Amino acid sequence: MQLYQVNGKVTLSRVHPTFVGCSLKTAEAYGEKLLGRPSAEPDLVVVWDDLGAANGSIIAVSDGGEAAQPFRPSQKPVDAYNAAIIDELNIPKT
């Protein structure tokens, strides 16, 4: 699971039948920002979001094979899934 920041939404003109009623968001990796490193090019990922994350929200994303697990036994063509919306993030300085 990795942290991403939501920066937009995806609108489909033709929808796969298993995507009816879902919300797809675009997000970019947030880990480099947490470490204080500038990221060269944002690596955008399309994330299945049924939690209602808004633009700017930090979310926990599972990807790959684990992304489709919440939908079992039905199958959905999902590669990234929003598992949590992070309300607050505290990283102690060492």
trRosetta pair geometry for C-beta under 8 A, 3 or more apart (Angstrom, degrees):
i j d omega theta_ij theta_ji phi_ij phi_ji
1 60 5.1 17 173 178 119 101
1 61 6.6 157 -156 74 69 36
1 62 5.1 -40 -97 -81 82 75
1 83 6.3 -66 -128 40 125 145
2 29 6.6 -37 151 -129 131 90
2 30 8.0 155 153 38 86 82
2 31 6.6 -61 -165 -41 101 120
2 60 7.4 157 77 -153 26 58
2 61 5.6 -29 65 61 77 91
2 63 7.3 -15 23 0 110 114
3 29 7.5 83 87 -163 62 58
3 30 4.3 -74 121 61 99 117
3 31 6.0 131 56 -61 98 72
3 34 7.2 65 72 -30 146 138
3 58 5.9 -2 -169 -177 107 102
3 59 7.2 151 -151 77 58 37
3 60 6.2 -37 -94 -97 62 59
3 61 7.5 132 -120 14 13 86
3 86 6.9 -3 -129 -17 109 150
3 89 7.9 60 -129 -108 152 149
4 27 3.8 69 149 147 127 128
4 28 6.3 157 -158 75 89 23
4 29 5.9 -57 -106 -100 76 32
4 30 5.5 166 -126 -12 16 100
4 45 6.5 -86 -122 50 152 123
4 47 6.9 169 80 -51 155 149
4 58 7.3 160 82 -155 36 57
4 59 5.5 -25 65 64 86 88
4 60 8.0 141 20 -109 78 13
4 61 4.9 22 4 -10 123 132
5 27 6.1 164 76 -157 32 88
5 28 5.9 -22 56 60 86 76
5 30 4.6 111 -29 -81 92 112
5 33 7.6 13 -21 23 137 151
5 56 6.8 -20 -175 -153 101 30
5 57 7.2 167 -151 85 60 37
5 58 5.5 -32 -96 -98 74 65
5 59 7.6 147 -102 16 24 77
6 25 5.0 -31 -136 167 108 137
6 26 7.3 110 -156 79 61 47
6 27 4.9 -46 -94 -94 47 96
6 47 7.7 -99 -100 49 89 134
6 49 7.7 43 -104 -81 131 156
6 53 4.9 161 -41 132 153 119
6 54 6.8 152 84 99 142 29
6 55 5.6 -128 115 -120 99 35
6 56 6.5 -33 71 27 86 23
6 57 4.8 19 23 52 121 85
6 58 8.0 -140 3 -75 79 19
6 59 6.1 63 -40 -8 99 121
7 26 5.8 -58 68 99 80 94
7 27 6.4 134 11 -114 79 39
7 28 6.0 12 -1 1 133 101
7 42 7.8 -17 24 180 162 156
7 44 7.7 -96 57 -116 121 100
7 55 6.2 59 -137 -148 27 88
7 56 7.6 77 -95 -62 57 44
8 25 6.8 151 88 -164 45 67
8 26 4.2 2 65 46 97 114
8 55 6.7 41 -71 -108 33 107
9 23 7.0 -56 -142 -174 114 90
9 24 6.7 113 -168 86 69 61
9 25 5.4 -46 -106 -109 62 62
9 26 6.9 -140 -74 6 11 82
9 55 8.0 -86 -31 -68 87 95
10 24 3.9 -41 52 101 117 115
10 25 6.9 -147 0 -84 87 12
10 26 6.2 113 -50 -43 92 88
10 46 5.7 25 -40 -135 151 113
12 15 4.9 109 104 -82 135 77
12 19 7.0 39 27 120 161 143
12 24 7.4 68 -30 25 107 138
15 19 4.9 -135 -172 82 98 110
15 20 5.9 113 127 -77 139 65
16 19 4.6 80 61 2 84 111
16 77 6.3 -33 128 34 174 123
17 20 6.3 -22 -166 -18 43 111
18 74 7.2 170 -133 154 122 119
18 75 7.5 -80 -102 97 164 56
18 76 4.7 -165 145 -115 137 82
18 77 7.0 128 65 13 132 79
19 22 5.0 -85 -163 32 64 124
19 24 7.6 -5 -158 -43 121 117
19 76 7.5 119 -70 -155 67 107
22 48 6.1 -41 -179 -148 132 92
22 49 7.9 123 174 56 85 50
22 50 6.6 -65 -138 -77 79 93
23 48 7.7 109 75 -166 56 50
23 49 4.8 -59 95 76 102 89
23 50 6.6 146 34 -88 97 45
23 52 7.4 72 48 -92 162 47
24 46 5.5 3 -179 -176 113 101
24 47 7.0 149 -159 72 61 41
24 48 6.3 -36 -103 -99 71 47
24 49 6.9 137 -118 19 19 88
25 46 7.4 155 79 -155 35 54
25 47 5.1 -27 66 63 87 96
25 49 4.7 29 -1 -9 117 140
25 53 6.1 -53 -32 74 171 111
25 82 7.2 38 39 -48 126 135
26 44 5.1 -11 -170 -165 109 112
26 45 7.1 146 -154 71 58 39
26 46 6.0 -34 -95 -97 66 60
26 47 7.5 144 -110 14 15 85
27 44 7.2 134 67 -151 30 62
27 45 5.5 -33 66 63 82 90
27 47 5.2 10 10 -6 122 132
27 59 6.5 -78 -120 46 157 119
27 61 6.8 175 84 -56 150 145
27 80 7.9 -144 47 137 117 145
28 39 7.7 164 158 95 123 161
28 42 4.1 -46 -125 -165 146 108
28 43 6.1 125 -143 60 82 52
28 44 5.7 -46 -80 -91 84 55
28 45 7.3 146 -95 13 34 82
29 32 6.4 69 113 3 107 97
29 39 7.1 154 75 -110 101 155
29 42 7.8 -179 32 -153 75 67
29 43 5.7 22 -3 56 110 106
29 45 7.8 79 -49 -7 73 120
30 33 5.4 -57 -168 39 61 115
30 34 6.3 65 138 -27 82 101
30 58 5.8 71 -107 -133 173 100
31 34 5.6 -55 -152 32 36 113
31 35 6.6 22 156 -9 68 108
32 35 5.9 -63 -150 43 34 105
32 37 4.6 -85 -168 77 86 100
32 38 7.3 -2 150 129 120 9
32 39 4.4 114 84 -67 155 100
33 36 7.6 44 -177 -73 32 23
33 37 7.7 -100 -71 57 23 60
33 39 7.2 -50 -50 -17 76 112
34 89 7.7 -84 -112 145 118 141
34 91 6.6 116 -171 -31 106 158
39 42 6.4 80 113 -86 130 55
39 43 7.9 -104 177 -1 134 85
45 61 7.1 103 102 166 146 165
45 63 7.3 -68 -163 -98 146 135
45 79 8.0 -128 -166 104 98 105
45 80 5.1 70 160 -24 119 171
46 79 7.5 66 71 58 88 106
46 80 6.6 146 86 45 48 119
47 59 7.1 135 143 95 165 147
47 61 5.6 -88 -118 -119 130 124
47 80 4.5 -73 -105 114 70 112
47 81 6.8 145 -164 -107 81 9
47 82 5.2 83 155 -49 122 90
48 67 7.2 124 25 178 118 107
48 76 7.6 72 -98 129 160 138
48 78 4.9 -29 -23 -136 142 124
48 80 6.7 164 10 90 75 58
48 81 5.0 -21 59 -110 106 65
48 82 6.6 -141 88 9 54 81
49 52 7.0 163 150 -40 106 16
49 53 5.2 -95 -153 24 139 102
49 59 7.5 -68 -110 -128 113 164
49 82 4.3 35 -107 12 75 143
50 82 7.3 178 26 63 55 106
51 59 7.8 152 63 -128 135 119
51 82 5.5 -121 21 116 116 121
51 84 7.4 125 -87 -129 172 20
51 85 5.5 -167 130 -29 137 108
52 85 7.9 -43 74 -48 67 147
53 57 4.2 -144 -167 74 94 149
53 59 5.1 -31 -104 -70 157 129
53 82 5.9 -132 -13 -154 133 157
53 85 5.2 179 -95 -99 93 112
54 57 5.1 111 55 -32 63 114
57 85 5.6 -38 178 -146 130 104
57 86 7.6 145 174 47 79 70
58 85 7.5 112 78 -166 53 59
58 86 4.3 -45 97 56 103 117
58 89 6.5 -38 89 -28 160 136
59 82 4.9 -42 179 -139 141 101
59 83 7.8 132 170 44 91 56
59 84 6.6 160 -160 85 66 50
59 85 5.5 -37 -104 -105 80 55
59 86 6.6 -165 -94 1 22 87
60 82 7.4 104 69 -161 52 57
60 83 5.0 -61 99 67 98 97
60 84 4.1 18 35 51 117 98
60 85 7.9 -126 13 -61 79 15
60 86 6.4 105 -34 -49 89 100
61 80 5.3 1 -176 -173 120 103
61 81 6.8 147 -155 70 67 40
61 82 6.1 -38 -98 -97 75 50
61 83 6.8 155 -113 9 20 90
62 66 4.5 -91 167 112 121 115
62 67 5.3 178 106 -82 84 64
62 69 7.8 -46 118 32 147 112
62 80 7.4 165 85 -151 42 54
62 81 5.2 -16 61 59 89 97
62 83 5.2 64 -9 -37 103 129
63 66 7.0 45 66 59 22 95
63 67 5.3 9 -132 -51 29 123
63 79 6.2 17 -157 153 86 68
63 80 4.5 -15 -104 -101 91 79
63 81 7.5 176 -83 18 43 68
64 67 6.2 138 57 -5 33 101
64 79 7.1 21 -75 -163 23 69
65 68 6.5 -61 -168 32 44 103
65 69 7.5 62 141 -44 67 97
66 69 5.4 -32 -160 -4 49 124
66 81 7.6 -123 116 33 74 121
67 78 4.9 -139 132 123 108 99
67 79 5.8 66 64 162 159 16
67 80 5.4 -92 -115 -103 147 14
67 81 4.0 159 -152 -10 78 101
68 71 5.8 -64 -173 40 63 111
68 72 7.4 89 136 -54 78 80
68 75 7.0 10 -174 -147 130 62
68 76 6.0 -177 -134 61 92 79
68 78 5.1 153 -85 58 75 99
68 81 7.6 -177 -54 -42 29 132
69 72 5.8 -22 -160 -18 47 114
70 81 6.2 163 15 -175 126 156
70 83 8.0 -179 -49 -105 137 82
71 74 5.3 -78 159 76 95 88
71 75 7.1 112 112 -120 121 15
71 76 4.7 -20 120 7 176 117
71 78 7.1 127 -4 12 140 137
78 81 5.8 53 153 -66 133 96
82 85 7.3 26 172 -63 117 73
86 89 5.5 29 160 -58 131 104
